[in-house]
Amino acid sequence: MKVKVPFYDLAQVNAKHRNGLLEVITEVFDSGSLILGAQVEAFENEFAEYCGVKYAVGVGNGLDAIYFILSALEIGQGDEVIVPSNTYIATWLAISRTGATIVPVEPDPNSYCLNPSLIEQSITTRTKAILVVHLYGQVADMPAINDIAEKYGLPVIEDAAQAHGASIATGRVGSLGAAGAFSFYPSKNLGSLGDAGAVTTDSFEIARKVRLLRNYGSERKYYNEILGWNSRLDELQASVLRFKLKVLDDENIERIKIANFYSNELSQELGDFLPKISQNREHVWHLYVIQHPERDLIQRELAELGIETLIHYPVAPHRQTCYEPLGYHDGSFPISERIHKEVLSLPLWPGMSNDQLNFVVESVTDVLTKIRN
């Protein structure tokens, strides 16, 4: 069946920027400079200013961004890192790459983000960091988490891959901890035309180490100070990101309007199953996620009507095959397991038409009525 409403129409999102994007890409092509040149430096400066930090360092992807922060903080074998049990697996993989021990903590069932009230019971003498995830575009409870971190002398790392531009009273994500990790995967709020990522921080030393790690451990060509990687943001992607950064806030406003429309129109049918916005947090709606015990049936019915939905995410990290050696089982993290069994992401992207939005609302309403009867 031809999809009437795709989950995310990347071609349409980029089409409205076609001329501008081709212009900046052509500029890079004509320059002959493709790796770690003027575009990367300019984007790093502009993104740092946008996030409200001193430094931004472009890297190859979001997973590397998290790993480089952990490495810059010298976290490794024998150390423990507190991390949400409910997240995309990349957050866990970055910790595994360091050799440190993953210490999962359940989320707040309303925000889906790390629950501060459960953190302290998981802190031990080996705990070296708290890694928060601003899931779906909503900021985690950073004031409460930072208070706990300060009490125990722990750095807080932000996985901000889904929350470009999200904020609380004290600032935007990426500026709320020791360092922030961003992904610019094409479907993100700030998306490139391929894989890309960045680290943001106010720490000169973290920024310096990340620059070394992304480039073979080298600051000066052919002279290698540490064991590094090849994970560089390239000039083409940097030029695309510079262009898109200028429209990020406008596109986030569009996302907020769409999310508000869904919430208003579906409130009677979905009620408590709608996403919840925590007080004093600016949600940028990377995803609009409902939760329902009949999730699978709803998804099937919507698909038959031509509406594409996705599940973020169908399997909790501790139940993934690659993490079987950790010894977790069904019931180890019941809040996360319930979330993963019940969440469903509705279509949302800047540029959705009123006809598409109305069709989604009407279809969800009809499906829920059918289920109820």
N, C-alpha and C positions, 0 to 999 in steps of 0.2 A: 504494500500500500504506500502511496506517495505521502510523505509527511507533510501535513498542512502547517504545523507549527513545529519547527525544529527546536531542539533544546537550546542551541546557541548557534546563530547564523554568523559565523566568523567572516564569511565572504562579504556579507552585507555590512557588518561592523567596519571592516577595512575599506569597503568600496567608497564610502563617503569621504575617506581621506586619501583616495587613490592618487590624485594629482600631487598633493603635498608629499606623500610618501615617496612617489617616484622621483620627485625633485631632489629630496635629500639623499636617496639612494644613488641617484646619478652623480650627485656631488662627490660622494665617497668613491664611486667607481672612477671618476675622472681624476681624483686626487692621487690614486695609486697607493694610498696608505690604508691598510686593511686591518692591522692588529695594533692595539694599544697606541692609538694616535690621538689626534686632536678631538675627535668626536667622543671617544671614551672619557677623556679628561673633562670635556665640557659637560657631558651627561653626569659624571660623578659629582661635579660641583653643583649642578642644577638640582640633582636629586637629593644631595645632602641639604641644600637650602630648603627644598620642599619639605623634607622630613624634620627639619629643625635640628640637625646635628652638624658637627664639624667635618666629618669625613663620610664618603661613600666610596666603596671599592667594587667595581664591576667584575663579575665572575661568570663562569659558564652556565650555571643553573642554580636553582634554589637549594637542592640537596648539598651541593658543594659549599654554598654560602653558610649553611648550618654547620657543616663539618669544619670549615675553616675557622669559624668562631670558637668552636669547642677546642680545636687544635691551638689556636692563638692563646686560649686560656690554660693551655697545657693540661687538658683533661685527657686521661687515658686509662690504661690497665689499672685495675684496683680502685678506680673512682666510681662514684655513682651519680647519675643525673636523673632528677625528677622530671617526668614528662607526662602529658595527658595520656590516659588509656584510650581516649577517643580522638583520633587524628588520622590524617593520611600517613601511610607507612614511611614516607620519606623522613619524617621527623625522627622516627625510631632508627632508621637505617643510618642516619648521620652519627648517632651515638654509637651504634654497633661498629662503625668504621673506625672509631677511635680506640675500641677495645674496652670502653667503660661499660658499666652495668646499667641497664635500663631499669628505672624504678617507676612503674606506672601508677598514676593517681587518677581516680575517677573524676568526671566532669560535673559541673553544675547542670542538672537536667534541663534547666530553662535556657541558659545561654549556650550550652554544649562545650563551653570553655572550661579550663582547669578550675576546680573548686578549691578556693583558698583554705576553707575550713578543714580540708583533708590533707593538707601539705605537711604540717608539722609532725604528724604521726609517722611520716615516711622519711624524715630527716635522720641521718645517722652521722657518725664521725667521718664516714667516707663520702658523704654528699658533697659534691663540688659545684653544682649549678642547678638552677631551676629553669627548665626550657618550656616556655608557654607557647600556645598556638592561638592566634586570633582567628578562630574557625568561622568559615562562611562569610567573613567580612565584619564580624563584631569583635570589639576589643575585649580581651580578657580583663578580669578585675585586677588591674595593675596596682592601684593603691594598696589593696590588701596584700597582694602577692609581694610587692616591694617591701612592705613593712615586715613581713616574715623573713624575706631575704636579708634585710638589714639586720634583723635580730640575730641571725645566724652567720652573718658575714659571707653571704653567697651571692654570686653574680646571677642576674636574670637575663636569659637570652630570649629574644622574641622571634618566633617563626611567624612572619607577617606575609607569607606567600599569598594569602587570600584577602588581604586587608589594606591594599594600597590606598592611602588617604584617610583611613579610619582614625578616629581621635577620641580623646577624653579631654577634660579641662586642662590638664598639664601638657598636652601636646599630641602629635601624631604618632602612630605606630612607627617603630624604628628608632624612636627617641626615648622610649619609656623604660629601657633596661640598659645593661652594659653594651649590648649590640643587637642589631636586628638583621634577620635574614629574609631576603625577598626573592621570589621567583617571578620572572617575566614571561612565563609560558604564554603562548598566543591567546589563550582564552581568559587570562587574568584581567583584572580591572585595568592594569597597565601592562599590556601585552606586546611582546616583540613579534617578529615574523619567524621565530625559531626559538630554540632554548637560550635562556639568558638569566642572570641573577645578579644580586648585589648584597653587600654587607654595609650596614650603616652603624656608626658609632661616634662617640665623642672622645674615644681613647686613641691617642696617637699610636700607642704601642700595638693595640689590636689591629688598627688599620695597616700599620707597617708590616705586621706578620702576615695578614691576609694578602697583601700585595706580593709578598715573597712566595707564599704558598700557591697562589694562582699561576705563577710564572716560573716553574721549575726550582723554586727556592732561590731565585736570583733577582737582585735589584739592578745589577749591572750585567749586561750580556756576557755569557760564558764564565761568570764568577758566581758560584752557587754557595750560599751561606747555610741553607738547611735543605732537608729532603722535601721537595715540593711536588706540585702537580702541574698539569697543563689544563687550566680552567679559566680562560680569558674571555671576557666580553669583547666581541669583535666590533670593528668600526661601523659595519652596516647595521647591526642590531642597535648599537648606541645611537646612531642617527635616527632610527625609527623610534626609539624610546624618547629621545629628545623631543621629537615632533609630538608624540602621543602624550607626553607629560603635560604639554600645554593645554590639552583638552580633558585631562583626567578628571578634574573637579566637575566639569560640565557633564561628563558621562556618568560620574557617580551620582550627580543630582538626578539624572534620568533613571538610574537604577533605583534610587530611593522613591521616585514617583511611581514606578512600576510596582515596587514592593508595597507601597501604601495602597495602591489600587487593589492588589490582590487581597491584602489584609482587610480592607474595608468591605470589599465585595464578597469575600468568603467567610467573614466573621460569624455569620449566622449558621452556616453549614459546618464549619471546622472548629470554631470556638477555641478550646484549649489546645487543639492540634496545630494551631498556627504558630509560626516562629515568634519568639518573645524578645523584645528589645530591652536590655537592661538600662536602668536609669543612668543618665549622664554619660552615655556612650554613643558616639556617632557611628552607626552601622552603615557600611557602604555596599552591602548586598552583592557580594561576589556570587552568592547562591541564595535562592529563596527556598527554604527547606521546611516542608510540613512534616508532621509525624502522625502516623495512624496505624493501628494494629492490623488493618486490612490493606497495608501498603502494596503488597504484590498484586492483589486483585485490582486496586485502583490503577496501578501502572498498566496492567494488561488492558483494562477497559479504555483508558486514555489512548493507548497505542492503537487500538482498533478504530478510534475516532480520528486518528491522524495527529495526535499530540505526543511528541517525544519527551520523555522525562528520564532522569538519571538517578542513581542511588549513590550518595556520597556519605558513607561507603558501605558496600554490602558485607564486608568481613572486617571485624575489629583486628587491629595489629596483633594482639596476643593470640588470635586464632588462625593467623596466617601460617602456612606450612613452614616457611623459613624460620618462624619463631617457636616451633614445637620444642626445640631443645630447652627453652626457658621453663617448660613444665607447667604452663598455665592450661586451664581446661574450661569447658562451659561452666559458667557461674563464677569464674575468678573475678570478673569485673562486670557485675550484672547491669549496672546503669549503662555502660558503654554497649554491652551486648543488646540491650533493649533498643537503644538508639539505632544501632546498625541494622536491626531487624525492622524498624518502623519508619525510617526517614525516607523522604522522596523529594527530589528537587524539581521544581516546576520551571518551565522555560523563562529565561530572563536575560535580556541583553539590550544595550542602548540602541534604540531605533525600532523596537517592536511596534507594530501598528496597533491602532485601536481595535481593528477587526480581530487581530490575533489575540490580543489580551481578553477581549470580550468572549471569544470562542473558548479560550482556556477556562475562564471563570464559569461560563455556561456548562461546559463539559464536566468540570470537576463537580459542580452542583448536581448535575444529572446523575453522575456516577455515584455520588454519596447518597442521593435519594434512593437510587436503585438498591444500593447495599443495605440501607436502613429498612427498606420495605421487603 
